[in-house]
Amino acid sequence: MRICISLFFICFFAFAQTPLELVKGQTLFLEFEKKDFIEVKNGDKKLNVFPHPNNDKKLVSLFSLPYKNPPKKSTITIVHTNKKENFMIYTQEGNYTSETIQVQVEKVFPPKTAQERITQEAQETSALYKNYTQKALFNGTFQLPLESKITSAYGKARVFNNSITSYHSGIDFRAKIGTAIKAANSGVVVLAKERYYAGGSIVIDHGYGIYSQYYHLSKLNVKVGQQVHKGQIIGLSGASGRASGPHLHFGIIVALKQVDPLDFIAKFNLLFNEI
């Protein structure tokens, strides 16, 4: 059984009872033989499985750790007809740094008139990510939505206007207003609207519980329900929502968890480098 796990995206073989480490906010790719497979579980919770995109004799399952309040350890069990493999995953904090950001006061302390909208938008996206598309909508490897300097990495602790703290749930790219933003992979648009914090927002479903997010846009070129292909221009960058200036916020959701996009893309793309 093959596992992709390290911070440097190294792949290696692991055997039953092997202790492993995973940084919070990162994704573990489990690859195993399809023959005689029964199930894979995280504790008592059954994990979703999908066909390996480049090897019809294998299956893949994704396990991600949340950034906030991750468990100290997790047990993964892979069951085949004639064998059972157990893996203990120990959570690592990672080398996340911090930053201070100045934004509009109302984006830190929203007026009462905006509270209902904020709540509704949070509930809307939460419901979206619970939908599990049981087929591949992606087309091959993932790509970044634009070629530009990353100005803020995933997982940074953030202090807004010296008062409100949070963490950065994606990565920010330098992008002047009006820069073309491309779909990281093929899929179906499940959200395309202006939101209070995220501004002009697009979310794409790539299948198997994988979603990509594009925030703070100045223009949306797609609509909900539209199929898009990898590299298609879906919108233009901007500074809408809670933003200190023009940029693109790019995020990835895996199995209901907001994960490090660079870690996920590097590991996902390794699936296409083997037979």
URBEL-V874894 format. One record per pair of residues at least 4 apart in sequence whose ideal C-beta (glycine too) atoms are under 6 Angstrom apart, sorted by sequence separation. I is the first residue (numbers start at 1). J is the second residue. D is the distance in Angstrom with one decimal. If there is no record, write none. Layout:
i->I j->J d->D
i->I j->J d->D
This chain:
i->6 j->10 d->4.4
i->14 j->18 d->4.5
i->22 j->26 d->5.7
i->66 j->70 d->5.2
i->103 j->107 d->4.8
i->106 j->110 d->5.8
i->110 j->114 d->4.2
i->114 j->118 d->5.8
i->152 j->156 d->5.9
i->160 j->164 d->4.4
i->175 j->179 d->4.1
i->206 j->210 d->4.4
i->222 j->226 d->4.9
i->228 j->232 d->4.8
i->239 j->243 d->4.6
i->264 j->268 d->5.9
i->41 j->46 d->5.3
i->42 j->47 d->5.7
i->65 j->70 d->4.5
i->79 j->84 d->5.1
i->253 j->258 d->5.9
i->254 j->259 d->5.0
i->259 j->264 d->5.2
i->22 j->28 d->5.5
i->52 j->58 d->3.8
i->159 j->165 d->5.3
i->194 j->200 d->5.6
i->195 j->201 d->5.0
i->205 j->211 d->5.6
i->239 j->245 d->5.7
i->4 j->11 d->4.7
i->39 j->46 d->5.8
i->40 j->47 d->4.8
i->78 j->85 d->4.6
i->239 j->246 d->4.5
i->252 j->259 d->5.5
i->52 j->60 d->5.2
i->158 j->166 d->5.1
i->203 j->211 d->5.7
i->204 j->212 d->5.0
i->77 j->86 d->5.2
i->252 j->261 d->4.4
i->49 j->59 d->5.0
i->50 j->60 d->5.7
i->157 j->167 d->5.7
i->158 j->168 d->5.7
i->192 j->202 d->5.1
i->203 j->213 d->5.3
i->3 j->14 d->5.0
i->76 j->87 d->4.4
i->237 j->248 d->4.8
i->250 j->261 d->5.8
i->49 j->61 d->4.9
i->156 j->168 d->4.3
i->191 j->203 d->3.9
i->202 j->214 d->4.5
i->222 j->234 d->4.9
i->252 j->264 d->4.9
i->75 j->88 d->5.8
i->190 j->203 d->5.3
i->221 j->234 d->5.5
i->47 j->61 d->4.8
i->201 j->215 d->5.3
i->221 j->235 d->5.2
i->5 j->20 d->5.8
i->73 j->88 d->5.9
i->74 j->89 d->4.4
i->189 j->204 d->5.7
i->190 j->205 d->4.9
i->220 j->235 d->4.9
i->152 j->168 d->5.7
i->219 j->235 d->5.5
i->73 j->90 d->5.2
i->154 j->171 d->5.3
i->187 j->204 d->4.2
i->188 j->205 d->5.0
i->198 j->215 d->4.1
i->199 j->216 d->4.4
i->200 j->217 d->3.3
i->219 j->236 d->4.1
i->153 j->171 d->5.9
i->187 j->205 d->5.2
i->217 j->235 d->4.3
i->218 j->236 d->5.1
i->72 j->91 d->5.6
i->187 j->206 d->4.2
i->152 j->172 d->3.9
i->200 j->220 d->5.7
i->218 j->238 d->2.8
i->40 j->61 d->4.8
i->70 j->91 d->4.8
i->150 j->171 d->5.4
i->151 j->172 d->4.9
i->185 j->206 d->5.3
i->217 j->238 d->5.2
i->37 j->59 d->6.0
i->216 j->238 d->5.6
i->5 j->28 d->5.3
i->34 j->57 d->5.7
i->150 j->173 d->6.0
i->151 j->174 d->5.1
i->34 j->58 d->5.9
i->216 j->240 d->5.3
i->4 j->29 d->4.1
i->34 j->59 d->5.1
i->148 j->173 d->4.4
i->149 j->174 d->4.6
i->216 j->241 d->5.3
i->65 j->91 d->5.9
i->148 j->174 d->4.9
i->31 j->58 d->5.5
i->32 j->59 d->5.9
i->146 j->173 d->5.7
i->148 j->175 d->5.7
i->216 j->243 d->4.8
i->184 j->212 d->4.8
i->192 j->220 d->5.0
i->2 j->31 d->4.2
i->31 j->60 d->5.6
i->192 j->222 d->5.5
i->1 j->32 d->4.4
i->30 j->61 d->4.5
i->192 j->223 d->5.6
i->42 j->74 d->5.8
i->43 j->75 d->5.7
i->192 j->224 d->5.4
i->202 j->234 d->5.5
i->181 j->214 d->5.6
i->189 j->222 d->4.8
i->202 j->235 d->5.8
i->216 j->249 d->5.5
i->42 j->76 d->5.8
i->215 j->249 d->3.9
i->27 j->62 d->5.9
i->28 j->63 d->4.4
i->189 j->224 d->5.6
i->41 j->77 d->4.9
i->145 j->181 d->5.1
i->27 j->64 d->4.5
i->145 j->182 d->5.2
i->189 j->226 d->4.7
i->40 j->78 d->4.8
i->200 j->238 d->5.9
i->213 j->251 d->3.8
i->145 j->184 d->5.5
i->188 j->227 d->5.5
i->39 j->79 d->5.1
i->200 j->240 d->4.8
i->212 j->252 d->5.8
i->24 j->65 d->4.7
i->38 j->79 d->4.4
i->143 j->184 d->5.8
i->177 j->218 d->5.4
i->199 j->240 d->2.7
i->25 j->67 d->4.2
i->142 j->184 d->5.0
i->199 j->241 d->2.7
i->211 j->253 d->4.1
i->22 j->65 d->5.7
i->24 j->67 d->5.4
i->37 j->80 d->5.6
i->142 j->185 d->4.9
i->186 j->229 d->4.8
i->198 j->241 d->4.9
i->36 j->80 d->4.6
i->186 j->230 d->4.8
i->197 j->241 d->5.3
i->210 j->254 d->5.8
i->36 j->81 d->3.9
i->183 j->228 d->4.8
i->185 j->230 d->4.8
i->197 j->242 d->4.7
i->24 j->70 d->4.3
i->32 j->78 d->5.6
i->209 j->255 d->4.9
i->138 j->185 d->4.3
i->139 j->186 d->4.0
i->183 j->230 d->5.8
i->138 j->186 d->5.6
i->182 j->231 d->5.1
i->183 j->232 d->4.9
i->137 j->187 d->4.3
i->137 j->188 d->5.9
i->182 j->233 d->5.8
i->183 j->234 d->5.2
i->108 j->160 d->4.9
i->108 j->161 d->4.9
i->180 j->233 d->4.7
i->181 j->234 d->5.9
i->181 j->235 d->5.0
i->108 j->164 d->5.1
i->181 j->237 d->5.8
i->99 j->156 d->5.2
i->101 j->158 d->5.9
i->103 j->160 d->5.8
i->178 j->236 d->5.0
i->179 j->237 d->4.2
i->96 j->155 d->3.9
i->97 j->156 d->5.7
i->98 j->157 d->3.9
i->99 j->158 d->5.9
i->100 j->159 d->4.8
i->101 j->160 d->5.4
i->102 j->161 d->5.9
i->177 j->238 d->5.2
i->128 j->190 d->5.4
i->175 j->237 d->3.8
i->20 j->87 d->5.8
i->22 j->89 d->5.2
i->24 j->91 d->5.7
i->181 j->248 d->5.9
i->138 j->206 d->4.3
i->16 j->85 d->4.5
i->17 j->86 d->5.9
i->19 j->88 d->5.0
i->20 j->89 d->5.2
i->21 j->90 d->5.1
i->23 j->92 d->4.7
i->137 j->206 d->5.1
i->177 j->246 d->4.7
i->16 j->86 d->5.8
i->137 j->207 d->3.8
i->176 j->246 d->5.3
i->21 j->92 d->5.2
i->23 j->94 d->4.0
i->136 j->207 d->4.7
i->133 j->205 d->5.6
i->135 j->207 d->5.5
i->175 j->247 d->5.5
i->175 j->248 d->4.7
i->121 j->195 d->5.0
i->133 j->207 d->4.5
i->172 j->247 d->4.9
i->173 j->248 d->4.5
i->132 j->209 d->5.1
i->172 j->249 d->5.5
i->118 j->196 d->5.2
i->117 j->196 d->5.6
i->170 j->249 d->5.1
i->171 j->250 d->5.5
i->170 j->250 d->5.3
i->170 j->251 d->3.2
i->114 j->196 d->5.8
i->169 j->251 d->5.7
i->169 j->258 d->4.4
i->171 j->261 d->5.4
i->139 j->230 d->5.3
i->67 j->167 d->5.7
i->145 j->250 d->5.4
i->154 j->260 d->4.2
i->142 j->265 d->4.5
i->129 j->253 d->5.3
i->142 j->268 d->5.7
i->129 j->256 d->5.4
i->141 j->269 d->4.2
i->25 j->155 d->5.3
i->141 j->272 d->5.4
i->107 j->242 d->3.9
i->103 j->242 d->5.3
i->103 j->244 d->5.3
i->102 j->244 d->5.9
i->101 j->244 d->5.2
i->50 j->208 d->4.6
i->64 j->254 d->4.7
i->64 j->255 d->5.5
i->66 j->257 d->5.1
i->62 j->254 d->5.5
i->62 j->255 d->5.6
i->64 j->257 d->4.3
i->64 j->259 d->5.0
i->54 j->271 d->5.7
i->53 j->271 d->5.6
i->54 j->272 d->5.1
i->27 j->254 d->5.4
i->27 j->259 d->5.2
i->25 j->259 d->5.7
i->26 j->260 d->5.5
i->25 j->260 d->5.0
i->26 j->263 d->4.7
i->27 j->264 d->5.1
i->29 j->267 d->5.1
i->9 j->266 d->4.5
i->9 j->267 d->5.6
i->4 j->267 d->4.6
i->4 j->270 d->5.7
